Amino acid sequence: MTSTLFILNDAPYGNERAYNGLRLAGALAGKADQSVRLFLMADAVACAKSGQKVPEGYYNVQLMLGKVLRKGEVGLCGTCMDARGLRDDEIIEGARRGTLAQLADWTVEADRVLVF
């Protein structure tokens, strides 16, 4: 099995980096023999905010993240969450507060690391 770690840094809306990272992570998670992990840092922690409401016809990163969660793991930088006032009970089910030590472990274990 090939493992890929995605690290997202940018806010969920405003530019398309998080969107494109989630698109690729979701597509890869849907393939056989692929393990996908996603770590959200900086403003990207807002991707995991539950209850997102976007205009009709606009992409919803919460739904995109759910696709990754069905087959993979999602961690959020706890320090970044705290800096933005994002509590554990505000993030979508399945996503977990993480640490830099966890990200270091995931990086060592990954065959590929992609940063968006």
C-alpha positions as protocol buffer text, in pm:
chain_id: "A"
residue {
  index: 1
  type: MET
  ca { x: 0 y: 0 z: 0 }
}
residue {
  index: 2
  type: THR
  ca { x: 127 y: 346 z: -90 }
}
residue {
  index: 3
  type: SER
  ca { x: 79 y: 620 z: 167 }
}
residue {
  index: 4
  type: THR
  ca { x: 43 y: 990 z: 89 }
}
residue {
  index: 5
  type: LEU
  ca { x: 40 y: 1274 z: 337 }
}
residue {
  index: 6
  type: PHE
  ca { x: -125 y: 1600 z: 236 }
}
residue {
  index: 7
  type: ILE
  ca { x: -43 y: 1915 z: 432 }
}
residue {
  index: 8
  type: LEU
  ca { x: -280 y: 2206 z: 377 }
}
residue {
  index: 9
  type: ASN
  ca { x: -196 y: 2557 z: 497 }
}
residue {
  index: 10
  type: ASP
  ca { x: -443 y: 2797 z: 337 }
}
residue {
  index: 11
  type: ALA
  ca { x: -794 y: 2903 z: 435 }
}
residue {
  index: 12
  type: PRO
  ca { x: -1080 y: 2700 z: 288 }
}
residue {
  index: 13
  type: TYR
  ca { x: -1209 y: 2992 z: 82 }
}
residue {
  index: 14
  type: GLY
  ca { x: -1039 y: 3288 z: -82 }
}
residue {
  index: 15
  type: ASN
  ca { x: -801 y: 3099 z: -306 }
}
residue {
  index: 16
  type: GLU
  ca { x: -815 y: 2747 z: -443 }
}
residue {
  index: 17
  type: ARG
  ca { x: -517 y: 2579 z: -274 }
}
residue {
  index: 18
  type: ALA
  ca { x: -721 y: 2400 z: -7 }
}
residue {
  index: 19
  type: TYR
  ca { x: -985 y: 2314 z: -269 }
}
residue {
  index: 20
  type: ASN
  ca { x: -727 y: 2162 z: -503 }
}
residue {
  index: 21
  type: GLY
  ca { x: -551 y: 1975 z: -224 }
}
residue {
  index: 22
  type: LEU
  ca { x: -882 y: 1828 z: -109 }
}
residue {
  index: 23
  type: ARG
  ca { x: -978 y: 1736 z: -465 }
}
residue {
  index: 24
  type: LEU
  ca { x: -656 y: 1542 z: -512 }
}
residue {
  index: 25
  type: ALA
  ca { x: -671 y: 1382 z: -167 }
}
residue {
  index: 26
  type: GLY
  ca { x: -1030 y: 1271 z: -228 }
}
residue {
  index: 27
  type: ALA
  ca { x: -945 y: 1127 z: -569 }
}
residue {
  index: 28
  type: LEU
  ca { x: -645 y: 940 z: -429 }
}
residue {
  index: 29
  type: ALA
  ca { x: -841 y: 810 z: -129 }
}
residue {
  index: 30
  type: GLY
  ca { x: -1088 y: 652 z: -373 }
}
residue {
  index: 31
  type: LYS
  ca { x: -819 y: 437 z: -535 }
}
residue {
  index: 32
  type: ALA
  ca { x: -729 y: 86 z: -425 }
}
residue {
  index: 33
  type: ASP
  ca { x: -406 y: 29 z: -232 }
}
residue {
  index: 34
  type: GLN
  ca { x: -377 y: 395 z: -129 }
}
residue {
  index: 35
  type: SER
  ca { x: -354 y: 530 z: 224 }
}
residue {
  index: 36
  type: VAL
  ca { x: -428 y: 902 z: 263 }
}
residue {
  index: 37
  type: ARG
  ca { x: -361 y: 1125 z: 559 }
}
residue {
  index: 38
  type: LEU
  ca { x: -438 y: 1496 z: 566 }
}
residue {
  index: 39
  type: PHE
  ca { x: -294 y: 1746 z: 815 }
}
residue {
  index: 40
  type: LEU
  ca { x: -446 y: 2094 z: 838 }
}
residue {
  index: 41
  type: MET
  ca { x: -225 y: 2378 z: 958 }
}
residue {
  index: 42
  type: ALA
  ca { x: -254 y: 2756 z: 990 }
}
residue {
  index: 43
  type: ASP
  ca { x: -575 y: 2889 z: 832 }
}
residue {
  index: 44
  type: ALA
  ca { x: -649 y: 2546 z: 680 }
}
residue {
  index: 45
  type: VAL
  ca { x: -782 y: 2428 z: 1018 }
}
residue {
  index: 46
  type: ALA
  ca { x: -1102 y: 2615 z: 923 }
}
residue {
  index: 47
  type: CYS
  ca { x: -1158 y: 2351 z: 652 }
}
residue {
  index: 48
  type: ALA
  ca { x: -1274 y: 2117 z: 930 }
}
residue {
  index: 49
  type: LYS
  ca { x: -1522 y: 2363 z: 1083 }
}
residue {
  index: 50
  type: SER
  ca { x: -1861 y: 2196 z: 1104 }
}
residue {
  index: 51
  type: GLY
  ca { x: -2178 y: 2363 z: 984 }
}
residue {
  index: 52
  type: GLN
  ca { x: -2035 y: 2539 z: 679 }
}
residue {
  index: 53
  type: LYS
  ca { x: -2295 y: 2706 z: 460 }
}
residue {
  index: 54
  type: VAL
  ca { x: -2185 y: 2825 z: 117 }
}
residue {
  index: 55
  type: PRO
  ca { x: -2381 y: 2983 z: -169 }
}
residue {
  index: 56
  type: GLU
  ca { x: -2560 y: 2741 z: -399 }
}
residue {
  index: 57
  type: GLY
  ca { x: -2328 y: 2611 z: -668 }
}
residue {
  index: 58
  type: TYR
  ca { x: -2014 y: 2689 z: -466 }
}
residue {
  index: 59
  type: TYR
  ca { x: -1783 y: 2414 z: -343 }
}
residue {
  index: 60
  type: ASN
  ca { x: -1803 y: 2313 z: 23 }
}
residue {
  index: 61
  type: VAL
  ca { x: -1473 y: 2203 z: 173 }
}
residue {
  index: 62
  type: GLN
  ca { x: -1649 y: 2043 z: 470 }
}
residue {
  index: 63
  type: LEU
  ca { x: -1815 y: 1797 z: 232 }
}
residue {
  index: 64
  type: MET
  ca { x: -1488 y: 1744 z: 44 }
}
residue {
  index: 65
  type: LEU
  ca { x: -1309 y: 1671 z: 371 }
}
residue {
  index: 66
  type: GLY
  ca { x: -1576 y: 1416 z: 456 }
}
residue {
  index: 67
  type: LYS
  ca { x: -1482 y: 1223 z: 142 }
}
residue {
  index: 68
  type: VAL
  ca { x: -1123 y: 1199 z: 262 }
}
residue {
  index: 69
  type: LEU
  ca { x: -1234 y: 1101 z: 613 }
}
residue {
  index: 70
  type: ARG
  ca { x: -1433 y: 804 z: 484 }
}
residue {
  index: 71
  type: LYS
  ca { x: -1110 y: 633 z: 373 }
}
residue {
  index: 72
  type: GLY
  ca { x: -831 y: 823 z: 546 }
}
residue {
  index: 73
  type: GLU
  ca { x: -725 y: 1024 z: 850 }
}
residue {
  index: 74
  type: VAL
  ca { x: -742 y: 1397 z: 916 }
}
residue {
  index: 75
  type: GLY
  ca { x: -543 y: 1580 z: 1181 }
}
residue {
  index: 76
  type: LEU
  ca { x: -553 y: 1946 z: 1275 }
}
residue {
  index: 77
  type: CYS
  ca { x: -271 y: 2146 z: 1429 }
}
residue {
  index: 78
  type: GLY
  ca { x: -388 y: 2207 z: 1786 }
}
residue {
  index: 79
  type: THR
  ca { x: -178 y: 2522 z: 1822 }
}
residue {
  index: 80
  type: CYS
  ca { x: -331 y: 2660 z: 1501 }
}
residue {
  index: 81
  type: MET
  ca { x: -680 y: 2572 z: 1627 }
}
residue {
  index: 82
  type: ASP
  ca { x: -618 y: 2755 z: 1953 }
}
residue {
  index: 83
  type: ALA
  ca { x: -478 y: 3063 z: 1774 }
}
residue {
  index: 84
  type: ARG
  ca { x: -800 y: 3084 z: 1570 }
}
residue {
  index: 85
  type: GLY
  ca { x: -1038 y: 3009 z: 1856 }
}
residue {
  index: 86
  type: LEU
  ca { x: -1150 y: 2679 z: 1700 }
}
residue {
  index: 87
  type: ARG
  ca { x: -1264 y: 2433 z: 1966 }
}
residue {
  index: 88
  type: ASP
  ca { x: -1263 y: 2053 z: 1940 }
}
residue {
  index: 89
  type: ASP
  ca { x: -1643 y: 2044 z: 1951 }
}
residue {
  index: 90
  type: GLU
  ca { x: -1662 y: 2272 z: 1644 }
}
residue {
  index: 91
  type: ILE
  ca { x: -1480 y: 2040 z: 1404 }
}
residue {
  index: 92
  type: ILE
  ca { x: -1640 y: 1777 z: 1185 }
}
residue {
  index: 93
  type: GLU
  ca { x: -1680 y: 1423 z: 1308 }
}
residue {
  index: 94
  type: GLY
  ca { x: -1374 y: 1209 z: 1244 }
}
residue {
  index: 95
  type: ALA
  ca { x: -1120 y: 1493 z: 1228 }
}
residue {
  index: 96
  type: ARG
  ca { x: -890 y: 1509 z: 1530 }
}
residue {
  index: 97
  type: ARG
  ca { x: -678 y: 1768 z: 1705 }
}
residue {
  index: 98
  type: GLY
  ca { x: -315 y: 1684 z: 1640 }
}
residue {
  index: 99
  type: THR
  ca { x: 35 y: 1796 z: 1726 }
}
residue {
  index: 100
  type: LEU
  ca { x: 356 y: 1877 z: 1545 }
}
residue {
  index: 101
  type: ALA
  ca { x: 495 y: 1547 z: 1680 }
}
residue {
  index: 102
  type: GLN
  ca { x: 207 y: 1365 z: 1509 }
}
residue {
  index: 103
  type: LEU
  ca { x: 280 y: 1547 z: 1184 }
}
residue {
  index: 104
  type: ALA
  ca { x: 647 y: 1449 z: 1216 }
}
residue {
  index: 105
  type: ASP
  ca { x: 548 y: 1083 z: 1261 }
}
residue {
  index: 106
  type: TRP
  ca { x: 308 y: 1095 z: 966 }
}
residue {
  index: 107
  type: THR
  ca { x: 580 y: 1254 z: 752 }
}
residue {
  index: 108
  type: VAL
  ca { x: 831 y: 980 z: 835 }
}
residue {
  index: 109
  type: GLU
  ca { x: 573 y: 709 z: 763 }
}
residue {
  index: 110
  type: ALA
  ca { x: 455 y: 854 z: 431 }
}
residue {
  index: 111
  type: ASP
  ca { x: 582 y: 745 z: 92 }
}
residue {
  index: 112
  type: ARG
  ca { x: 489 y: 1088 z: -48 }
}
residue {
  index: 113
  type: VAL
  ca { x: 424 y: 1427 z: 110 }
}
residue {
  index: 114
  type: LEU
  ca { x: 230 y: 1691 z: -83 }
}
residue {
  index: 115
  type: VAL
  ca { x: 200 y: 2046 z: 51 }
}
residue {
  index: 116
  type: PHE
  ca { x: -73 y: 2289 z: -54 }
}
